[in-house]
Amino acid sequence: MLFPRLVAAFALAALATASTAQTAAPAPAPAATPAPAAASTAPAAAEKQCGKPDPHPGRLASNEKMRGWNKEINTWQTCMRAFIGELEAKADAAVKIANAAVADSNATIAAYNSVVKDLQAQAEAAK
């Protein structure tokens, strides 16, 4: 006698979740740019975009050569700051998308748990 009641309760739960699952689908996430295959590609991309500065000319270099090197380093530093800012913006966007997906998942699980509790209460009341 217990087995048919359990089967009926599970069938009722399946029907209830199927009927609540027919809500409108959420809008798809915006297409994100593909992430680098590995963390080691970021330095290569930065070097490709900003160029690698020449090594320090040494302490015996002329003032003109030192000024040129300092200018090159400042240009490289500005480029790297912009590059890092772009990476941080992409990372922030990815974190926001992930947090939204987690919140949606948590809301769906909470709704499912609520339906299951209601069905269990109805099954207990029917006894």
Backbone as CSV, one residue per row, in Angstrom:
resi,resn,N_x,N_y,N_z,CA_x,CA_y,CA_z,C_x,C_y,C_z
1,MET,0.824,-1.192,0.000,0.000,0.000,0.000,0.870,1.258,0.000
2,LEU,2.048,1.197,0.649,2.943,2.340,0.712,3.576,2.623,-0.644
3,PHE,3.909,1.547,-1.374,4.566,1.724,-2.667,3.704,2.492,-3.662
4,PRO,2.431,2.172,-3.835,1.610,2.961,-4.782,1.499,4.422,-4.379
5,ARG,1.463,4.711,-3.081,1.407,6.107,-2.631,2.697,6.847,-2.984
6,LEU,3.825,6.173,-2.792,5.111,6.789,-3.149,5.179,7.043,-4.644
7,VAL,4.747,6.088,-5.445,4.768,6.258,-6.890,3.864,7.423,-7.284
8,ALA,2.703,7.496,-6.670,1.781,8.589,-6.972,2.380,9.929,-6.552
9,ALA,3.045,9.983,-5.405,3.660,11.226,-4.941,4.773,11.667,-5.882
10,PHE,5.583,10.722,-6.330,6.655,11.076,-7.262,6.095,11.519,-8.607
11,ALA,5.042,10.867,-9.052,4.420,11.275,-10.307,3.833,12.677,-10.188
12,LEU,3.206,12.948,-9.056,2.643,14.271,-8.822,3.755,15.326,-8.757
13,ALA,4.855,14.968,-8.123,5.991,15.898,-8.051,6.548,16.176,-9.448
14,ALA,6.631,15.141,-10.260,7.143,15.322,-11.620,6.217,16.217,-12.428
15,LEU,4.915,16.025,-12.280,3.964,16.869,-12.994,4.033,18.313,-12.519
16,ALA,4.167,18.498,-11.212,4.218,19.861,-10.676,5.476,20.585,-11.138
17,THR,6.592,19.895,-11.131,7.827,20.546,-11.574,7.794,20.780,-13.073
18,ALA,7.159,19.880,-13.821,7.061,20.079,-15.270,6.183,21.278,-15.576
19,SER,5.119,21.473,-14.802,4.248,22.616,-15.072,4.906,23.928,-14.670
20,THR,5.720,23.926,-13.624,6.403,25.159,-13.236,7.617,25.409,-14.104
21,ALA,8.095,24.390,-14.768,9.285,24.547,-15.601,8.956,25.156,-16.953
22,GLN,7.677,25.407,-17.239,7.298,25.935,-18.533,7.272,27.459,-18.560
23,THR,8.020,28.083,-17.687,8.118,29.536,-17.717,9.015,29.942,-18.866
24,ALA,8.975,31.214,-19.211,9.770,31.714,-20.332,11.253,31.516,-20.048
25,ALA,11.966,31.141,-21.070,13.410,30.927,-20.930,14.096,32.269,-20.745
26,PRO,15.116,32.326,-19.873,15.834,33.582,-19.700,16.598,33.942,-20.969
27,ALA,16.843,35.216,-21.131,17.585,35.681,-22.295,18.990,35.092,-22.263
28,PRO,19.508,34.678,-23.405,20.847,34.100,-23.410,21.890,35.143,-23.004
29,ALA,22.935,34.638,-22.390,24.021,35.520,-21.958,24.690,36.126,-23.183
30,PRO,25.174,37.367,-23.050,25.848,37.964,-24.201,27.082,37.155,-24.580
31,ALA,27.328,37.110,-25.862,28.475,36.350,-26.333,29.756,36.986,-25.802
32,ALA,30.526,36.174,-25.122,31.777,36.667,-24.560,32.920,36.321,-25.508
33,THR,33.953,37.096,-25.436,35.119,36.785,-26.243,35.784,35.560,-25.658
34,PRO,36.330,34.699,-26.473,36.952,33.495,-25.945,38.134,33.838,-25.046
35,ALA,38.216,33.108,-23.946,39.295,33.323,-22.992,40.584,32.713,-23.532
36,PRO,41.720,33.224,-23.095,42.986,32.616,-23.527,43.062,31.164,-23.079
37,ALA,43.741,30.341,-23.858,43.829,28.922,-23.551,44.564,28.676,-22.240
38,ALA,45.537,29.481,-21.936,46.283,29.315,-20.704,46.739,30.676,-20.210
39,ALA,47.088,30.726,-18.940,47.526,31.988,-18.357,48.835,32.455,-18.985
40,SER,49.587,31.540,-19.548,50.874,31.916,-20.133,50.712,32.701,-21.422
41,THR,49.508,32.726,-22.013,49.311,33.473,-23.245,49.147,34.962,-22.988
42,ALA,48.771,35.355,-21.761,48.586,36.776,-21.451,49.893,37.559,-21.609
43,PRO,51.018,37.078,-21.079,52.259,37.828,-21.312,52.629,37.905,-22.792
44,ALA,52.341,36.851,-23.542,52.656,36.886,-24.971,51.774,37.907,-25.677
45,ALA,50.490,37.987,-25.279,49.594,38.964,-25.889,50.015,40.382,-25.520
46,ALA,50.429,40.570,-24.274,50.879,41.891,-23.843,52.136,42.294,-24.605
47,GLU,53.045,41.351,-24.784,54.281,41.643,-25.515,53.976,41.950,-26.970
48,LYS,52.992,41.232,-27.532,52.617,41.456,-28.921,51.972,42.835,-29.088
49,GLN,51.124,43.219,-28.120,50.418,44.491,-28.220,51.326,45.670,-27.880
50,CYS,52.097,45.543,-26.818,52.885,46.679,-26.319,54.346,46.636,-26.747
51,GLY,54.822,45.519,-27.167,56.237,45.413,-27.525,57.106,45.316,-26.282
52,LYS,58.155,44.573,-26.399,59.064,44.400,-25.265,60.100,45.514,-25.292
53,PRO,60.273,46.197,-24.156,61.271,47.284,-24.155,62.687,46.717,-24.217
54,ASP,63.584,47.546,-24.712,64.994,47.153,-24.754,65.515,47.022,-23.330
55,PRO,66.541,46.194,-23.133,67.125,46.092,-21.794,67.788,47.413,-21.388
56,HIS,67.963,47.543,-20.111,68.601,48.757,-19.577,69.963,48.936,-20.249
57,PRO,70.279,50.158,-20.686,71.536,50.366,-21.416,72.782,50.260,-20.529
58,GLY,72.620,50.254,-19.253,73.777,50.147,-18.362,74.123,51.482,-17.735
59,ARG,74.913,51.422,-16.673,75.202,52.660,-15.935,76.199,53.555,-16.661
60,LEU,76.884,53.022,-17.632,77.859,53.827,-18.364,77.284,54.430,-19.647
61,ALA,75.977,54.288,-19.867,75.347,54.820,-21.085,75.287,56.340,-21.038
62,SER,75.214,56.940,-22.211,75.148,58.402,-22.292,73.772,58.887,-21.812
63,ASN,73.718,60.173,-21.469,72.458,60.752,-21.003,71.388,60.658,-22.086
64,GLU,71.780,60.869,-23.320,70.813,60.797,-24.419,70.223,59.397,-24.541
65,LYS,71.086,58.395,-24.418,70.613,57.014,-24.506,69.705,56.689,-23.317
66,MET,70.029,57.175,-22.139,69.207,56.937,-20.947,67.846,57.624,-21.101
67,ARG,67.818,58.857,-21.628,66.542,59.556,-21.830,65.669,58.788,-22.832
68,GLY,66.272,58.299,-23.888,65.537,57.517,-24.880,64.968,56.241,-24.275
69,TRP,65.783,55.581,-23.450,65.328,54.353,-22.808,64.209,54.662,-21.823
70,ASN,64.340,55.729,-21.044,63.288,56.109,-20.091,61.980,56.412,-20.829
71,LYS,62.073,57.092,-21.971,60.883,57.400,-22.756,60.238,56.108,-23.251
72,GLU,61.054,55.184,-23.710,60.551,53.887,-24.182,59.868,53.126,-23.041
73,ILE,60.460,53.152,-21.864,59.879,52.457,-20.700,58.557,53.104,-20.304
74,ASN,58.491,54.430,-20.322,57.240,55.112,-19.973,56.128,54.780,-20.971
75,THR,56.474,54.734,-22.250,55.497,54.360,-23.272,55.015,52.929,-23.052
76,TRP,55.931,52.037,-22.783,55.590,50.634,-22.521,54.709,50.519,-21.282
77,GLN,55.044,51.262,-20.238,54.270,51.225,-18.992,52.832,51.707,-19.224
78,THR,52.664,52.752,-20.001,51.329,53.265,-20.320,50.533,52.220,-21.094
79,CYS,51.180,51.596,-22.070,50.522,50.561,-22.854,50.122,49.376,-21.976
80,MET,51.004,48.959,-21.088,50.712,47.827,-20.200,49.563,48.151,-19.246
81,ARG,49.509,49.367,-18.752,48.399,49.754,-17.867,47.072,49.660,-18.617
82,ALA,47.050,50.108,-19.862,45.829,50.017,-20.670,45.465,48.556,-20.922
83,PHE,46.456,47.740,-21.241,46.233,46.315,-21.486,45.674,45.632,-20.245
84,ILE,46.254,45.920,-19.100,45.791,45.326,-17.845,44.386,45.811,-17.509
85,GLY,44.101,47.072,-17.778,42.751,47.592,-17.562,41.719,46.851,-18.402
86,GLU,42.053,46.559,-19.662,41.151,45.796,-20.525,40.929,44.394,-19.978
87,LEU,42.004,43.754,-19.521,41.864,42.413,-18.948,40.992,42.435,-17.697
88,GLU,41.168,43.441,-16.852,40.360,43.542,-15.647,38.885,43.753,-16.000
89,ALA,38.612,44.542,-17.019,37.224,44.773,-17.440,36.591,43.473,-17.928
90,LYS,37.337,42.696,-18.707,36.833,41.411,-19.184,36.598,40.456,-18.006
91,ALA,37.511,40.450,-17.053,37.363,39.573,-15.890,36.148,39.987,-15.059
92,ASP,35.949,41.282,-14.870,34.793,41.762,-14.110,33.493,41.356,-14.796
93,ALA,33.449,41.474,-16.114,32.245,41.078,-16.852,31.984,39.582,-16.691
94,ALA,33.037,38.774,-16.756,32.877,37.327,-16.603,32.387,36.978,-15.195
95,VAL,32.887,37.675,-14.192,32.456,37.426,-12.815,30.979,37.789,-12.649
96,LYS,30.547,38.897,-13.248,29.139,39.300,-13.167,28.242,38.256,-13.824
97,ILE,28.638,37.748,-14.973,27.861,36.719,-15.665,27.798,35.450,-14.824
98,ALA,28.926,35.058,-14.244,28.954,33.860,-13.405,28.077,34.034,-12.169
99,ASN,28.128,35.203,-11.541,27.302,35.447,-10.358,25.818,35.413,-10.716
100,ALA,25.455,35.947,-11.871,24.059,35.905,-12.309,23.609,34.463,-12.548
101,ALA,24.481,33.649,-13.129,24.143,32.247,-13.364,23.968,31.503,-12.047
102,VAL,24.823,31.783,-11.073,24.707,31.142,-9.763,23.417,31.572,-9.072
103,ALA,23.080,32.848,-9.143,21.840,33.332,-8.523,20.624,32.688,-9.187
104,ASP,20.637,32.563,-10.512,19.540,31.917,-11.218,19.423,30.454,-10.810
105,SER,20.543,29.778,-10.715,20.549,28.377,-10.295,20.007,28.241,-8.876
106,ASN,20.433,29.114,-7.987,19.950,29.051,-6.604,18.446,29.305,-6.532
107,ALA,17.936,30.234,-7.318,16.499,30.514,-7.327,15.718,29.313,-7.855
108,THR,16.240,28.663,-8.890,15.578,27.487,-9.447,15.555,26.346,-8.437
109,ILE,16.652,26.144,-7.744,16.716,25.088,-6.731,15.765,25.400,-5.585
110,ALA,15.680,26.648,-5.168,14.755,27.028,-4.096,13.307,26.788,-4.524
111,ALA,12.964,27.109,-5.765,11.607,26.856,-6.260,11.311,25.360,-6.291
112,TYR,12.264,24.581,-6.731,12.096,23.125,-6.750,11.887,22.591,-5.341
113,ASN,12.714,23.030,-4.406,12.573,22.570,-3.025,11.219,22.958,-2.444
114,SER,10.725,24.123,-2.788,9.421,24.567,-2.312,8.316,23.657,-2.839
115,VAL,8.383,23.304,-4.125,7.384,22.415,-4.711,7.444,21.052,-4.048
116,VAL,8.623,20.543,-3.821,8.769,19.231,-3.186,8.200,19.263,-1.769
117,LYS,8.467,20.321,-1.006,7.906,20.429,0.345,6.391,20.460,0.308
118,ASP,5.814,21.226,-0.630,4.364,21.285,-0.763,3.785,19.903,-1.072
119,LEU,4.423,19.201,-1.974,3.951,17.861,-2.337,4.089,16.881,-1.181
120,GLN,5.161,17.011,-0.427,5.322,16.132,0.736,4.252,16.435,1.775
121,ALA,3.931,17.705,1.955,2.885,18.081,2.909,1.531,17.546,2.438
122,GLN,1.264,17.614,1.133,0.012,17.099,0.601,-0.058,15.577,0.758
123,ALA,1.071,14.896,0.547,1.113,13.451,0.707,0.889,13.069,2.167
124,GLU,1.465,13.824,3.082,1.276,13.563,4.516,-0.158,13.824,4.917
125,ALA,-0.776,14.852,4.384,-2.166,15.189,4.720,-3.123,14.138,4.169
126,ALA,-2.762,13.499,3.054,-3.622,12.493,2.444,-3.599,11.175,3.207
127,LYS,-2.650,10.975,4.078,-2.537,9.727,4.833,-3.634,9.534,5.801
